[in-house]
Amino acid sequence: MNPPERDDWRLFRGDGVPRHMEMPPAPPWRRFGGGERPSPEGERPSPEGEQPSPEGERAAPGEERAAPGGEQAPPASGRSRPAPYLIAPEHADVVNAALHLRRPLLVTGSPGTGKSSLARAIAHELDLGEVLRWPVNSRSTVQDALYRYDAIGRLRETALRRDRDEAEPDIGSFVRLGPLGTALVPGERPRALLVDELDKGDVDLPNDLLTVFEEGEFEIPELARLPEDQSVVEVLTERPGERATVRRGRLVCDEFPVVVITSNGERDFPPAFLRRCVRLELPTPDEGRLRAIVTAHLGDDALEEVDQLLDTFLRRRAARELATDQLLNAVFLRAGGMDVTAEGLLEAVLHRLGGAV
């Protein structure tokens, strides 16, 4: 007999409400030991196969941590609420599967279906802070996404300090982690990383990511070659003012980051890469969902302006590629009082996304 279904496994619910959720235990093959942070009581991890007995009250996996008075705790950073994100329950469940498995979420779909926005929606609801973004292009490399070493800057600064009889600069000031490297830095909470439009990168880029995604660590050779008395180095990160500790030239994550990879389907990915991802295909919104999206972004009053525009949008979308945000642009302009016909408005705003312009 199948066990009864539980609802508390849904960390991400797609309702836009921020919650400070306790991440459930990762699968054994997705656990990493780079944090080396003592627990609040200074206890060591329990032996494999044993469950620690928590002291005091702690939120169970999937349980909301409430603020005083039983209200939902606001985001710790006080960030403003992002634009609403509408997602079907079955698609939110796929997101939850990736969160529990600690696997990258590969999001595909037509332009304008909300692939990139999903990363920000997840980070907002789980209170993971600002999303680290890696916009991929044809020149992108895994090395640049992990870290950059300014060797010329270090040589120049070293020469200047020697002329002034000053100590040489610390090498860590010339090593800056990229978005992927910063996402792997151990912390109190996992970080969120958006790998945007991976299909625009080099054909070998997905394979180059396999080791990092599987091992959750990487080496910085420039630091690994340092003598033992310089084995601990503080380096810069993608986030201004933040530094990360690198020991013996290796950075190992503690909690695998929440990684959202988007693709417009311009080419296929290798099976070895797809095996390490949880795939989510976002469908093209139907009329009902388009109306809900318009309401969520522009309010109920915007529906008074949407009928003619929506009919024209759906008719044109059937013949050529259009994006949802193009409809939002058209409704926004119409609601703002633009004195143009629906056809004239859509001709300017709902231009085709494919082919020659």
C-alpha positions in Angstrom: 0.0 0.0 0.0 1.3 3.4 -0.9 2.1 5.8 2.0 -0.4 8.7 2.5 0.5 11.8 0.5 1.9 14.7 2.5 1.6 18.3 1.6 4.5 19.7 3.6 7.0 18.6 1.0 6.0 21.5 -1.2 8.6 24.1 -0.4 7.7 26.3 -3.4 4.0 26.8 -3.8 3.8 29.4 -6.5 1.6 31.8 -4.5 4.2 34.6 -4.1 4.1 34.4 -0.3 7.7 34.5 1.2 8.4 31.9 3.8 11.5 31.0 5.7 11.5 27.3 5.0 13.8 24.7 6.5 15.4 22.8 3.6 14.8 19.1 4.0 17.7 16.6 4.1 19.4 16.1 0.7 19.7 12.7 -0.8 22.9 11.0 0.4 24.5 11.3 -3.1 23.7 15.1 -3.1 25.3 16.0 0.2 28.5 18.1 0.3 30.9 18.8 3.1 32.4 22.1 2.3 30.7 24.2 5.1 32.7 23.0 8.1 30.5 25.2 10.2 29.7 24.1 13.8 26.1 23.6 14.6 24.5 26.1 17.1 25.2 23.6 20.0 28.7 22.7 18.7 27.6 19.1 18.0 29.0 17.0 15.2 27.0 15.3 12.5 25.4 12.0 13.6 26.9 8.8 12.2 25.5 7.8 8.8 22.1 6.2 9.2 21.3 7.8 12.5 19.0 10.7 13.0 20.1 13.5 15.4 17.7 14.3 18.2 17.1 18.0 17.9 17.0 20.1 21.1 14.3 22.7 21.4 11.7 23.4 18.7 12.8 23.4 15.1 10.8 23.8 11.9 10.2 20.5 10.2 11.0 20.1 6.5 8.5 22.1 4.6 7.2 23.8 7.7 6.9 27.6 7.7 8.8 29.5 10.3 6.4 32.0 11.8 7.1 35.4 13.2 5.8 36.4 16.7 2.1 36.3 16.9 1.8 33.4 14.4 2.1 35.6 11.3 4.3 34.7 8.4 7.8 36.1 8.8 8.7 38.8 6.2 11.8 38.4 4.1 14.9 38.9 6.3 16.4 41.5 3.9 13.3 43.6 3.6 13.4 43.4 -0.2 10.4 44.7 -2.1 7.9 42.2 -3.4 8.7 41.2 -7.0 6.2 41.1 -9.8 3.6 38.3 -9.3 4.4 34.9 -10.8 1.7 32.5 -11.8 2.5 28.8 -12.1 0.3 25.7 -12.3 0.4 23.3 -9.4 1.8 20.5 -11.5 4.7 22.7 -12.6 5.4 23.9 -9.0 5.6 20.2 -8.1 8.4 19.8 -10.6 10.2 22.7 -9.0 9.8 21.0 -5.6 11.3 17.8 -7.1 14.5 19.7 -8.1 14.7 21.3 -4.7 14.5 18.0 -2.8 16.9 16.2 -5.2 19.4 19.1 -5.1 19.5 19.0 -8.9 19.5 21.9 -11.4 16.1 22.7 -12.8 16.2 22.9 -16.7 13.3 25.1 -17.8 12.3 25.1 -21.4 9.5 26.8 -23.3 8.7 29.5 -25.8 10.0 33.0 -25.3 7.9 34.9 -22.8 6.6 31.9 -20.8 8.3 33.0 -17.6 11.5 30.9 -17.6 13.9 33.5 -16.2 11.3 34.9 -13.8 10.8 31.5 -12.2 14.3 31.7 -10.6 13.4 35.0 -8.9 10.0 33.7 -7.8 11.7 30.7 -6.1 14.3 32.8 -4.4 11.6 35.2 -3.2 9.4 32.5 -1.7 12.2 30.6 -0.1 14.0 33.8 1.1 17.2 32.9 -0.6 18.4 36.5 -1.3 19.2 38.1 -4.6 19.5 35.7 -7.5 22.9 35.3 -9.0 22.7 35.5 -12.7 24.9 34.0 -15.4 23.8 35.2 -18.8 25.3 32.8 -21.3 26.5 33.8 -24.7 28.7 32.2 -27.4 31.9 33.3 -25.5 30.9 32.0 -22.1 33.1 29.5 -20.3 32.7 27.6 -17.0 36.1 29.1 -15.9 34.7 32.7 -16.1 31.5 31.6 -14.3 33.6 30.1 -11.5 36.3 32.7 -10.9 38.5 35.4 -12.6 42.1 36.1 -11.6 43.5 39.5 -12.4 47.2 38.6 -12.7 48.1 41.9 -14.5 46.5 43.9 -11.7 48.4 42.0 -9.1 51.7 42.5 -10.8 51.1 46.2 -11.2 50.1 46.6 -7.5 53.0 44.5 -6.3 55.5 46.7 -8.2 53.9 49.9 -6.8 54.1 48.6 -3.3 57.7 47.5 -3.6 58.6 51.0 -4.8 57.1 52.3 -1.6 58.7 49.6 0.6 55.2 48.3 1.5 54.0 44.7 1.9 52.9 42.9 -1.2 49.1 42.8 -1.7 47.1 39.8 -0.8 46.4 37.5 -3.7 42.8 37.2 -2.6 42.1 40.8 -3.6 42.7 39.8 -7.2 40.6 36.7 -7.3 36.8 37.3 -7.8 34.3 34.4 -7.9 31.9 34.5 -10.8 28.1 33.8 -10.4 28.6 30.0 -10.4 31.5 30.1 -8.0 29.6 32.5 -5.7 26.6 30.2 -5.7 28.8 27.4 -4.3 30.1 29.4 -1.4 28.9 27.8 1.9 26.4 29.9 3.9 23.5 29.7 6.2 21.1 29.4 3.3 21.6 27.9 -0.2 22.0 30.5 -2.9 19.9 30.9 -6.0 21.6 30.9 -9.5 20.0 31.6 -12.8 21.9 30.2 -15.8 20.1 32.1 -18.5 19.8 30.8 -22.1 22.4 28.0 -21.9 21.5 27.0 -25.4 23.3 30.1 -26.7 26.6 28.9 -25.3 29.3 26.8 -26.9 28.3 23.2 -27.8 30.7 21.9 -25.1 29.5 24.1 -22.3 26.9 21.7 -20.9 29.5 19.0 -20.7 31.9 21.3 -19.0 29.4 21.9 -16.2 29.0 18.2 -15.4 31.8 17.9 -12.9 30.9 21.1 -11.0 27.2 20.1 -10.8 28.1 16.6 -9.7 30.8 17.3 -7.2 29.7 20.7 -5.9 33.3 22.0 -5.8 36.1 23.4 -7.9 39.8 24.3 -7.7 41.5 27.6 -8.2 45.0 26.6 -9.4 46.5 30.0 -8.6 45.6 29.5 -4.9 46.3 25.7 -4.8 50.0 26.4 -5.7 50.5 28.7 -2.7 52.7 27.5 0.2 51.1 26.0 3.3 51.3 29.2 5.3 49.0 30.8 2.7 46.6 27.9 2.4 43.6 30.0 3.6 42.7 32.9 1.3 39.8 35.3 1.4 38.6 36.1 -2.1 36.1 38.4 -3.6 32.7 37.2 -4.7 30.1 38.3 -7.2 28.2 40.2 -4.5 29.8 43.6 -3.6 31.5 43.7 -0.2 31.3 39.9 0.3 34.3 37.7 0.7 34.6 33.9 0.7 37.2 31.6 2.3 39.1 29.3 0.0 41.2 26.5 1.7 44.1 25.0 -0.2 42.8 26.3 -3.4 39.5 24.4 -3.3 36.0 25.7 -2.7 33.4 23.1 -1.7 29.7 23.9 -1.3 27.8 22.9 1.8 24.3 23.1 0.4 24.0 22.7 -3.4 22.5 26.0 -4.7 19.1 26.3 -6.2 20.1 26.4 -9.9 17.6 27.3 -12.6 18.8 26.8 -16.2 16.8 28.3 -19.0 16.8 27.3 -22.7 14.8 28.4 -25.7 15.3 25.1 -27.4 17.7 26.3 -30.0 19.6 23.1 -29.8 19.7 19.8 -27.9 21.7 19.0 -24.8 23.8 15.8 -24.3 22.2 13.0 -22.4 24.8 13.1 -19.6 23.8 16.7 -18.9 20.1 16.0 -19.1 20.5 13.1 -16.6 21.7 15.5 -14.0 18.8 18.0 -14.4 15.1 18.0 -13.5 13.3 19.2 -16.6 10.3 21.5 -16.6 8.6 22.4 -19.9 6.5 25.6 -19.4 3.6 25.5 -21.8 2.3 28.5 -23.9 -0.4 30.2 -21.8 -4.0 29.6 -22.9 -6.7 32.3 -22.9 -7.7 31.7 -19.3 -4.1 31.9 -18.0 -3.4 35.0 -20.1 -6.3 36.7 -18.4 -5.0 35.7 -15.0 -1.5 37.0 -15.9 -2.9 40.4 -17.1 -4.9 40.7 -13.8 -1.9 39.7 -11.7 0.3 42.3 -13.3 -2.1 45.1 -14.1 -5.1 44.7 -11.9 -8.7 43.8 -12.4 -9.4 47.1 -14.3 -7.1 46.0 -17.1 -9.5 43.2 -18.1 -11.9 45.9 -19.4 -9.3 46.6 -22.1 -8.2 43.1 -22.8 -10.9 41.4 -24.9 -10.1 42.8 -28.3 -6.4 42.8 -27.7 -6.5 39.2 -26.5 -8.5 38.0 -29.5 -6.0 39.6 -31.8 -3.1 38.3 -29.8 -4.3 34.7 -29.9 -5.0 34.9 -33.6 -1.6 36.3 -34.4 0.2 33.9 -32.0 -1.3 30.9 -33.9 0.5 32.1 -37.1 3.8 33.3 -35.6 5.8 33.3 -32.4 4.7 35.9 -29.8 5.5 36.3 -26.1 3.2 36.9 -23.2 4.9 40.1 -22.1 4.1 41.5 -25.5 0.4 41.2 -24.7 1.1 42.8 -21.3 2.7 45.7 -23.1 -0.3 46.1 -25.4 -2.8 46.0 -22.5 -0.8 48.5 -20.5 -0.6 50.9 -23.4 -4.3 50.5 -24.2 -5.2 51.0 -20.5 -3.1 54.1 -20.4 -5.4 55.7 -23.0 -3.5 55.3 -26.3 -6.0 56.3 -29.0 -5.1 53.6 -31.5 -7.0 50.6 -32.8 -6.2 47.2 -31.5 -4.7 46.2 -34.9 -2.5 49.2 -35.1 -1.3 48.8 -31.5 -0.5 45.1 -31.9 1.3 45.8 -35.2 3.8 48.0 -33.3 4.0 46.0 -30.0 3.4 42.4 -31.1 6.1 42.1 -33.6 7.2 38.6 -34.5 10.1 37.1 -32.6 11.5 34.8 -35.3 12.9 35.5 -38.7 14.2 38.7 -40.3 12.9 42.0 -38.9 
